[in-house]
Amino acid sequence: MINGFIRFIKNIGKNRGVEKYIFLIGDLHLDHDNIRRYCRRPFSTVREMNGVLIRNWNNVVRPYDIVYCLGDVSYGRGSRPLKYWITKLNGQIIFIKGSHDKKNRGIKLYDRKILNYREYRFLLIHDPDKKPKTWNSWVIHGHKHNKNIIKYPFINGTQKTINVSVELINYRPLSIDNLLSLHINSIKRLNILGIEPARW
């Protein structure tokens, strides 16, 4: 967070007046070798996976854009800490605490955040099963990966959930504007980004 903030400050002068974009992503699981098999990720090695995820992120996110990262940045034996990965990733990153995220001095991990954007109100949380019972608007989450696609596809219009685990969003951050361009209120279900949704 500190390095990202320094990059942001350096860029304020030259980026004044440039619109910041908002991105969403969850469950990178950098350094986690077993996730390749568990979630059928299309990578031969964990090194290849790390490299593709970082390149994809930095190809779409600029240093002054905002990224809501919905948990589980890295995981596994010998995995490098969050502070290490922050130095590799563009943007002003707001971290929602995942199942495997540990406290890092100087990095704020939120249990949840509310994001008001255009006419929408989104609850950002890692595990959708932990949303407050009184919440009746859209939930953007991670945690479920592609393991329960029936209940937690990319977009479930019945439950009003949006699963931004990397496996469902082409392994790159998804801009909120691209998400809303899908006309989410008309979607009954959409299993994975990039295919035709079933609409109401």
Residue pairs with C-beta under 8 A, 6 or more apart in sequence:
1 86
1 93
1 95
1 106
1 107
1 108
2 86
2 106
3 86
3 87
4 63
4 86
4 89
4 91
4 92
4 93
5 92
7 63
7 90
8 63
8 64
8 92
11 63
11 64
12 64
15 62
15 63
15 64
18 64
20 64
20 65
20 66
21 61
21 62
21 65
21 66
21 175
21 176
21 177
22 65
22 66
22 67
22 68
22 115
22 117
22 175
22 176
22 177
23 60
23 61
23 65
23 66
23 67
23 68
23 91
23 173
23 174
23 175
23 176
24 67
24 68
24 70
24 124
24 140
24 162
24 164
24 173
24 174
24 175
24 176
24 179
25 57
25 67
25 68
25 69
25 70
25 164
25 166
25 169
25 172
25 173
25 174
26 69
26 70
26 71
26 72
26 96
26 98
26 126
26 141
26 142
26 143
26 163
26 164
26 165
26 166
27 70
27 71
27 72
27 98
27 142
27 143
27 145
27 165
27 166
27 167
28 53
28 69
28 72
28 73
28 74
28 85
28 166
29 35
29 72
29 73
29 74
29 75
29 76
29 100
29 166
30 49
30 50
30 53
30 54
30 73
30 74
30 75
30 79
30 80
30 85
31 46
31 50
31 74
31 75
31 76
31 78
31 79
31 80
32 46
32 74
32 75
32 76
32 79
33 46
33 76
34 76
35 41
35 49
35 75
35 76
36 43
36 46
36 49
38 145
38 147
39 145
39 146
39 147
39 167
40 146
40 167
41 49
41 167
41 171
43 49
43 52
52 171
53 166
53 171
54 88
54 89
56 170
56 171
56 172
56 173
57 67
57 89
57 90
57 91
57 172
57 173
58 88
58 89
58 90
59 172
60 172
60 173
60 175
61 67
61 89
61 90
61 91
61 173
62 90
62 91
63 90
63 91
64 91
64 92
65 90
65 91
65 92
66 91
66 92
66 94
67 89
67 91
67 92
67 93
67 94
67 173
68 94
68 96
68 113
68 115
68 124
68 140
69 93
69 94
69 95
69 96
70 96
70 98
70 124
70 125
70 126
70 140
70 141
70 142
70 143
70 164
71 95
71 96
71 97
71 98
71 99
71 100
71 101
71 126
71 127
71 142
71 143
72 98
72 99
72 100
72 101
72 126
72 142
72 143
73 82
73 85
73 95
73 98
73 101
74 80
74 81
74 82
74 85
74 100
75 100
81 102
81 104
82 95
82 101
82 102
82 104
82 107
83 104
83 106
83 107
86 93
86 107
94 110
94 113
95 101
95 107
95 108
95 109
95 110
96 109
96 110
96 111
96 112
96 113
96 124
96 125
96 126
96 142
97 109
97 110
97 111
97 126
98 126
98 142
98 143
99 126
99 127
99 143
101 109
103 109
111 125
112 123
112 124
112 125
112 131
113 123
113 124
114 121
114 122
114 123
114 124
115 121
115 122
115 124
115 140
115 176
116 122
117 176
117 180
118 180
120 137
120 138
120 180
121 137
121 138
122 137
122 138
122 139
122 140
122 162
123 131
123 132
123 135
123 137
123 138
123 139
123 140
124 140
124 141
125 131
125 139
125 140
125 141
126 141
126 142
126 143
127 141
127 142
127 143
128 139
128 141
128 143
128 144
128 152
128 159
128 161
128 163
131 139
131 141
136 160
137 160
138 160
138 161
138 162
138 184
139 159
139 160
139 161
139 162
140 161
140 162
140 164
141 152
141 161
141 162
141 163
141 164
142 163
142 164
142 165
143 165
144 151
144 152
144 163
144 165
145 165
145 167
145 168
146 165
146 167
146 168
146 192
149 191
151 159
152 161
152 163
153 163
153 168
153 189
153 190
153 191
153 192
154 162
154 163
154 164
154 168
154 169
154 190
154 191
154 192
154 193
155 161
155 162
155 163
155 182
155 184
155 187
155 189
155 190
155 197
156 162
156 163
156 189
157 184
157 185
157 186
157 187
157 188
157 189
157 200
158 188
158 189
162 179
162 184
164 174
166 172
167 192
168 191
168 192
168 193
169 193
170 193
170 194
174 193
182 190
182 197
186 199
186 200
187 197
187 198
187 199
187 200
188 197
188 198
188 199
188 200
189 197
189 198
190 197
190 198
